[in-house]
Amino acid sequence: MVEIKPMDKGCVLWRCLHGGPLTMETMEQWPADQDDNWKRLRARNVPLIKKLISTYGNCAMVAQDGDEIIGMLRFYPKAMTPTNEKGLICFCMQQFHPAGAADDFVEQDWPSFEEIEDKTLVVHCVMASRPFADEKATR
């Protein structure tokens, strides 16, 4: 049974579902040849997501099938969403700056929810993943 719920600090989805569904265990596994990149992304993303949750209440909805995260929708307050010089949102959790947030973004002062006049949310990423499902079951 699929359950859709807000992401919380107990289950910080700090990476994307490009390789298929994730569990808390598999989220911490990545290719050995990408070790430095993944460690740097994790070091940036976990505190960033926790601050987003603390400051604004949430920043993602996740779809779970048992212990597998099979879908997600990430969103951020428009007022504090970083953009690049072309005005494009640069908040990808699996890319480095300029496509992703700067490493020091979490350390910057963010407006409180009450201070934000325009409460519009920007949906940055939507992913649904089931590429490893049993193909025979869908025939």
N, C-alpha and C positions, 0 to 999 in steps of 0.2 A: 504494500500500500504506500503510495506516494504522499508525503506530508510536505506542505509548503509553509515555511515559517521564517520569521526574521532571523538573520544571522546574529549571534551574540558572542560575547567574549569567551565563552566556553568552546566555541567552534569557529575559530577565525579562518575563513576561507581566504588565505593570503595569495593564492595562485589561481589560475584559470583551469578550465576543464578541457583544454585542447587535446589531451591524451586520453580522454575518457573520464568516467566517474572517478571521484576521489573519496577516500575515507580519511580519518584523522591520521592513520598510519601511512597510507600511500601519499598523502600530501607532503610528507617529509622525505619522500624518495624521489630522486632525480638522477639523470645520467651522470656517471662519474666524470665525464669530460666537460660537464657544465657546472661542476661543484662550486667554483668561485662565484659564478653568475647567480646561481640559485641561493647561495648563502647571502649574497648582497641583497637580492630581491627580498628574501625572507626578513632580513634585518631591517629593511626599509618598511615593508608592508605590514608586518604584525603590529608595530607601534602605531603606524598610520591608521590602520583599521580600528584599533582599540580606541584611539583618540576620536575618530569619527563617531564611533558608537557612544562614547562618553559625552561628547559635545553636542551631537545632534540626535541621539536616540538610536540611530541605525544608519546603515549605508548599503544594505543588501538583503534580498530575500533569497532563500535557498530552497530547492526541492530535494527532498531526501527519500530514498527508497531503502528502508532499513538503515544501515550505517553508511550507505553510499550517497554522496552528494551528486545528483544527476543533472541539476540545473541551477542557474542563479541569475539574478538581475541585480546589477550594481547601480546605485544612484547616489548623487551628491547634491548639496545645496548649490544652486547656480552662483550665488554670491561668493563662494569661496573655491569654485572649481578653477584650477590653474589652466591657463591657455598658453600656447606658444605664440611666436611673433606673427603667425598667420591667423591667430584667433581661434585655432582648433583646440579642443579640449585635450589636455595631456595628463591623463589620469589612469593609464593602463597599468594594471598591477603586474604584468609580466614583461614590461619593457622599461628600459632606463630612460631618463630624461634625454631628449625633449618629448618623447611620446608618453612617457610615464612621469609620475611626480618626481620632483627633485629630491635627492636624498635628505636634504635638510627641511623639507616641507613640514614635517611633523613638529619641528622645533619652532616654527613661526607662530605668531599670535593669530588665532582665528576668531572671528566674531562669534559671540554666543548666538544661540537660536533666537533669543529675544531681540538682539541687536540687528538681525537681518530683516530688512524691510520687505524685500521680495523673497517670499518663502518657496519659490519655484524650485523643484528638484529636476536635475538633469540625469537622465538615464544614460549611463556610459557604456554598459556592456550587458548583453543578454546571451546566455549560452544554455543549451540543452544538449546533453551528451548521453548517448547509449550506443556508441560504435562497437562495443564488444559484446552486445547482446547475442543470444543464440539465434543465428539466422534462420534455422529450421522453425523456430517458434513464430516467425513472421510470415511464413509461406502458407 
